[in-house]
Amino acid sequence: MTTIGIIGAGEVGSQIARAAISNGYEIVIANSRGPETLAALISDLGPSARAAHAKEAASDGDVVVIAVALKLVNDMPVDELAGKIVLDTNNYMAWRDGHYPMIDSGVTTVHELRQQQLPTSKIVKAFTHVQAPSLLAQGRPAGAPDRLALAVSSNHPDAVSFVTHLYDQLGFDTVDNSPLSESWRSAPNTPMWRHIVHGQTQDDLIRNLAAATHPAG
Ligand SMILES: NC(=O)c1ccc[n+]([C@@H]2O[C@H](COP(=O)([O-])OP(=O)(O)OC[C@H]3O[C@@H](n4cnc5c(N)ncnc54)[C@H](OP(=O)(O)O)[C@@H]3O)[C@@H](O)[C@H]2O)c1
């Protein structure tokens, strides 16, 4: 039985929890305010889920999802995440997060920054362009003509393999947009981002990722 630790219990963290539980995973989920504030969510998710502090979600997860926007000063538990595959759902949105000059200038991507903050973890950009409430509804069996695809980016092939398998279990094809230095192609305001509501097939996602032009020119 694989346990997924989830740090961040908002829109995306709670929906990934739901989708993972329906595929047989155990969940340990945390927010910033403490496990006692997650009673309603845990009651909704059922016996395969429990609430914890972020450090415990990190240490108890075989793999861990960070469903929290990136801060310039790391707020994730480095030691507890060491050696683990860490799925990072965050999108950089300057209107919400403030301007990060190294991203705006194209020096680095937001997920390379997460990798720098958690140097002993295997960061993988995942689930960033599915609208959380659609995650359960949009999944389709393998081979279905209307099956949608999701992008993945990482510097670690085993992290890409894990996410590819998880996407497949949840009903999505995968497009590997590795390494992390290429992950700007799936950032907000790129060609693929225009399809965020209804999603895109594997062929369309490959085309849209290739059509992206770097924001720094
Ligand atoms: N919403 C979507 O459909 C969607 C889809 C794909 C990607 N994303 C991206 O994923 C990230 C999260 O989005 P969201 O919509 O889920 O945000 P959200 O609804 O605002 O939830 C954020 C969660 O993170 C928790 N949190 C914040 N700082 C924390 C910390 N230091 N330790 C532990 N937990 C912490 C919050 O806990 P408290 O409430 O206790 O503060 C909250 O549970 C964003 O970067 C977003 O752009 C969102």
The ligand as a MOL file (V3000), in Angstrom:
LIG
                    3D

  0  0  0     0  0            999 V3000
M  V30 BEGIN CTAB
M  V30 COUNTS 48 52 0 0 0
M  V30 BEGIN ATOM
M  V30 1 N -6.7370 25.2340 -7.6100 0
M  V30 2 C -6.4090 24.5880 -8.7080 0
M  V30 3 O -7.2810 24.1430 -9.4750 0
M  V30 4 C -4.9550 24.3600 -9.0310 0
M  V30 5 C -4.6410 23.4660 -10.0510 0
M  V30 6 C -3.3050 23.2130 -10.3400 0
M  V30 7 C -2.3110 23.8760 -9.6410 0
M  V30 8 N -2.6430 24.7750 -8.6580 0 CHG=1
M  V30 9 C -1.5430 25.4420 -7.9270 0
M  V30 10 O -1.3110 24.6670 -6.7390 0
M  V30 11 C -0.9640 25.5430 -5.6360 0
M  V30 12 C -2.0210 25.3840 -4.5410 0
M  V30 13 O -3.2590 25.8280 -5.0910 0
M  V30 14 P -4.6590 25.6980 -4.3360 0
M  V30 15 O -5.6670 26.2710 -5.2640 0
M  V30 16 O -4.8510 24.3230 -3.8280 0 CHG=-1
M  V30 17 O -4.4330 26.7050 -3.1040 0
M  V30 18 P -5.3480 26.9050 -1.8150 0
M  V30 19 O -6.7330 26.3960 -2.0940 0
M  V30 20 O -5.1580 28.3180 -1.4120 0
M  V30 21 O -4.6810 25.9400 -0.7290 0
M  V30 22 C -3.3890 26.1290 -0.2580 0
M  V30 23 C -3.1610 25.1520 0.8750 0
M  V30 24 O -1.7930 25.2290 1.2580 0
M  V30 25 C -1.7240 25.2630 2.6820 0
M  V30 26 N -0.4350 25.8490 3.0760 0
M  V30 27 C 0.0520 27.0800 2.7910 0
M  V30 28 N 1.3000 27.2170 3.2940 0
M  V30 29 C 1.5820 26.0540 3.9310 0
M  V30 30 C 2.7010 25.5820 4.6740 0
M  V30 31 N 3.7970 26.3310 4.8500 0
M  V30 32 N 2.6500 24.3260 5.1960 0
M  V30 33 C 1.5500 23.5420 5.0160 0
M  V30 34 N 0.4630 23.9430 4.3120 0
M  V30 35 C 0.4760 25.1860 3.7890 0
M  V30 36 C -2.9370 26.0420 3.0830 0
M  V30 37 O -3.2250 25.8110 4.4410 0
M  V30 38 P -4.0860 26.8740 5.3160 0
M  V30 39 O -5.4070 27.0020 4.6240 0
M  V30 40 O -4.1640 26.2460 6.6580 0
M  V30 41 O -3.2870 28.1460 5.2840 0
M  V30 42 C -3.9720 25.4240 2.1340 0
M  V30 43 O -4.4500 24.2080 2.6570 0
M  V30 44 C -0.9190 26.9580 -6.2300 0
M  V30 45 O 0.3940 27.2770 -6.6190 0
M  V30 46 C -1.8290 26.8620 -7.4580 0
M  V30 47 O -1.5010 27.8140 -8.4380 0
M  V30 48 C -3.9380 25.0240 -8.3310 0
M  V30 END ATOM
M  V30 BEGIN BOND
M  V30 1 1 1 2
M  V30 2 2 2 3
M  V30 3 1 2 4
M  V30 4 1 4 5
M  V30 5 2 4 48
M  V30 6 2 5 6
M  V30 7 1 6 7
M  V30 8 2 7 8
M  V30 9 1 8 9
M  V30 10 1 8 48
M  V30 11 1 9 10
M  V30 12 1 9 46
M  V30 13 1 10 11
M  V30 14 1 11 12
M  V30 15 1 11 44
M  V30 16 1 12 13
M  V30 17 1 13 14
M  V30 18 2 14 15
M  V30 19 1 14 16
M  V30 20 1 14 17
M  V30 21 1 17 18
M  V30 22 2 18 19
M  V30 23 1 18 20
M  V30 24 1 18 21
M  V30 25 1 21 22
M  V30 26 1 22 23
M  V30 27 1 23 24
M  V30 28 1 23 42
M  V30 29 1 24 25
M  V30 30 1 25 26
M  V30 31 1 25 36
M  V30 32 1 26 27
M  V30 33 1 26 35
M  V30 34 2 27 28
M  V30 35 1 28 29
M  V30 36 1 29 30
M  V30 37 2 29 35
M  V30 38 1 30 31
M  V30 39 2 30 32
M  V30 40 1 32 33
M  V30 41 2 33 34
M  V30 42 1 34 35
M  V30 43 1 36 37
M  V30 44 1 36 42
M  V30 45 1 37 38
M  V30 46 2 38 39
M  V30 47 1 38 40
M  V30 48 1 38 41
M  V30 49 1 42 43
M  V30 50 1 44 45
M  V30 51 1 44 46
M  V30 52 1 46 47
M  V30 END BOND
M  V30 END CTAB
M  END
